[in-house]
């Protein structure tokens, strides 16, 4: 299957000294070759922030 699970991490939290929030999402590797970016809620900052795909450890 071309669909894979990706981890999205907040891009703004570390700049403000807070822990980053993370979400799981999926994407189709064949149709979407670039990294995923979504606006998601960060409970530590109490607002919607930009979350980007990170590499799995």
C-alpha distances in whole Angstrom, upper triangle without the diagonal:
4,6,8,11,14,18,21,24,27,29,33,33,34,37,39,39,36,33,30,28,24,21,18,15,12,11,9,9,10,12,14,15,18,18,18,22,23,26,26,29,31,33,35,36,36,34,31,30,28,25,23,20,21,19,18,21
4,6,10,13,16,18,22,25,27,30,31,32,34,36,37,35,32,28,26,23,20,17,14,10,8,6,5,6,9,10,11,14,15,15,19,20,24,24,27,29,31,33,34,34,32,29,28,25,22,20,17,18,17,17,20
4,7,10,13,15,19,22,24,27,28,29,32,33,34,32,29,25,23,19,16,13,10,7,5,4,6,8,9,10,11,14,13,13,16,17,21,21,24,25,28,30,31,31,29,26,25,22,19,17,15,16,16,15,19
4,6,10,13,16,20,22,25,26,26,29,31,31,29,25,22,20,16,14,10,9,5,6,6,7,10,12,11,11,13,12,12,15,16,19,19,22,23,26,27,28,29,27,24,23,20,17,15,12,13,12,12,15
4,7,10,13,17,19,22,23,24,26,28,28,25,22,19,17,13,10,7,6,4,7,9,10,13,14,13,13,14,12,11,14,14,17,16,19,20,22,24,25,25,24,22,20,18,15,13,10,11,11,10,13
4,7,10,13,15,19,19,20,23,24,24,22,19,16,14,10,8,6,5,6,7,10,10,14,15,12,12,12,9,8,11,12,15,14,17,17,20,21,22,23,22,19,17,15,11,10,6,7,8,8,11
4,7,10,13,16,16,17,19,21,21,18,15,12,10,7,6,5,6,8,10,14,14,18,18,15,15,14,10,9,10,11,13,12,14,14,17,18,19,20,19,17,15,13,9,8,6,6,7,7,10
4,7,9,12,13,14,17,18,18,16,14,10,8,5,5,6,7,10,11,15,15,19,18,15,15,13,10,8,8,8,10,9,11,11,14,15,16,17,16,13,11,9,5,5,4,6,9,10,13
4,6,9,9,10,13,14,15,13,10,6,6,5,7,9,11,14,15,19,19,22,22,18,18,16,12,10,9,10,10,9,11,10,13,13,13,15,14,12,10,8,5,5,6,7,10,11,13
4,6,6,8,10,11,12,10,9,5,6,7,9,12,13,16,18,21,22,25,24,20,20,17,14,12,10,10,9,8,9,7,11,10,10,12,11,10,7,6,4,7,9,10,13,15,17
4,6,7,8,10,12,11,11,8,9,10,12,15,16,19,19,23,23,25,24,21,20,17,14,13,10,11,10,11,12,10,14,13,12,14,13,11,7,6,6,7,10,10,14,16,18
4,6,6,7,9,9,10,8,10,12,14,18,19,22,23,26,26,29,28,24,24,20,17,16,13,13,11,12,12,9,12,11,9,12,11,10,7,7,8,10,14,14,18,20,21
4,5,5,6,5,6,5,8,11,14,17,19,22,24,27,28,31,30,26,26,23,19,18,15,15,13,12,11,8,10,8,7,11,11,11,9,10,10,12,15,15,18,19,20
4,5,5,6,6,6,10,12,16,19,21,24,25,29,28,32,31,27,27,23,20,19,17,17,16,16,15,12,14,11,11,14,14,15,12,12,12,13,15,14,17,19,19
4,6,8,10,10,13,16,19,22,23,26,27,30,30,33,32,28,28,24,21,21,18,18,17,17,16,14,15,13,11,15,15,15,12,13,13,15,17,17,20,22,22
4,6,9,10,13,16,19,23,25,28,29,32,32,36,34,31,30,27,24,23,20,19,17,17,16,12,13,10,9,13,13,14,12,14,15,17,20,19,22,24,24
4,7,9,12,16,19,23,25,28,30,33,33,36,36,32,31,28,25,24,21,21,20,18,17,13,14,10,10,14,15,17,15,16,16,18,20,19,22,23,23
4,6,9,13,16,20,22,26,28,31,31,35,34,31,30,27,24,22,20,19,17,16,14,10,10,7,8,11,13,14,13,15,14,17,19,18,21,21,21
4,7,10,13,17,19,23,25,29,29,32,32,29,28,26,22,20,19,18,17,15,13,10,10,7,9,12,14,15,13,14,13,15,16,15,18,18,18
4,7,10,13,16,19,21,25,25,29,28,25,25,22,18,17,15,14,14,12,11,8,9,8,9,12,12,12,10,11,9,11,13,12,15,15,16
4,7,11,13,17,19,23,24,27,27,23,24,21,18,15,14,13,12,9,8,6,7,7,9,11,11,11,10,11,8,11,12,12,15,15,16
4,7,10,13,16,20,20,24,24,20,21,19,15,13,12,11,12,9,10,8,10,11,13,14,14,13,11,11,8,9,10,10,12,12,14
4,7,10,13,17,18,22,21,18,19,18,14,12,11,10,11,8,10,10,12,14,15,15,15,13,12,11,8,10,9,11,13,13,15
4,7,10,14,15,19,19,16,17,17,14,11,12,11,13,11,13,13,15,17,19,19,18,16,15,14,11,11,9,11,12,11,14
4,7,11,13,16,15,13,15,14,12,9,10,10,12,11,14,15,18,20,21,21,19,16,16,14,11,11,9,11,13,13,16
4,7,9,12,12,11,12,13,11,9,12,12,15,14,17,19,21,23,24,24,23,19,19,16,13,12,10,12,13,13,17
4,6,9,8,7,9,10,9,8,11,12,15,16,19,21,24,26,26,26,24,21,20,17,14,13,10,13,14,14,18
4,6,6,6,8,10,11,10,14,15,19,19,23,25,28,30,30,30,28,24,23,20,18,16,13,16,16,16,20
4,6,5,6,9,10,11,14,16,20,21,25,26,29,31,31,31,29,26,24,21,18,16,13,15,14,15,19
4,6,6,10,12,13,17,19,23,24,28,29,32,34,34,34,32,29,27,24,21,19,16,18,18,19,22
4,6,9,12,12,15,17,20,22,26,28,31,33,33,33,30,26,25,22,20,18,16,18,19,20,24
4,6,8,8,11,14,17,19,23,25,28,30,29,30,27,23,22,18,17,14,12,15,16,18,21
4,7,9,12,15,19,21,24,26,29,30,30,31,28,25,23,19,17,14,12,14,14,16,20
4,7,9,13,16,18,22,23,27,28,27,28,25,22,19,16,14,11,10,12,13,15,19
4,7,10,14,15,19,20,23,24,23,25,22,19,16,13,11,7,6,8,10,13,16
4,7,10,12,16,17,20,22,21,22,19,16,14,10,8,6,5,9,11,14,17
4,7,9,13,14,18,19,18,19,16,13,10,7,6,5,6,10,13,16,19
4,6,10,12,15,17,16,16,13,10,8,6,5,7,9,12,16,18,21
4,7,9,13,15,13,13,10,6,5,5,6,9,12,15,18,20,23
4,7,10,12,11,11,8,5,6,6,6,10,12,15,18,19,22
4,6,9,8,7,6,4,6,9,9,13,15,17,20,21,23
4,6,6,6,6,6,6,9,9,13,15,16,20,20,22
4,6,5,7,9,10,13,13,16,18,19,22,22,24
4,6,8,10,11,14,14,17,19,19,22,22,23
4,6,8,9,12,13,16,19,20,23,24,25
4,7,9,13,14,18,20,22,25,26,27
4,6,10,12,16,19,21,24,25,27
4,7,9,13,16,18,22,23,25
4,6,10,13,15,19,21,23
4,7,10,13,16,19,21
4,7,9,13,15,17
4,6,10,13,15
4,7,9,12
4,6,9
4,6
4
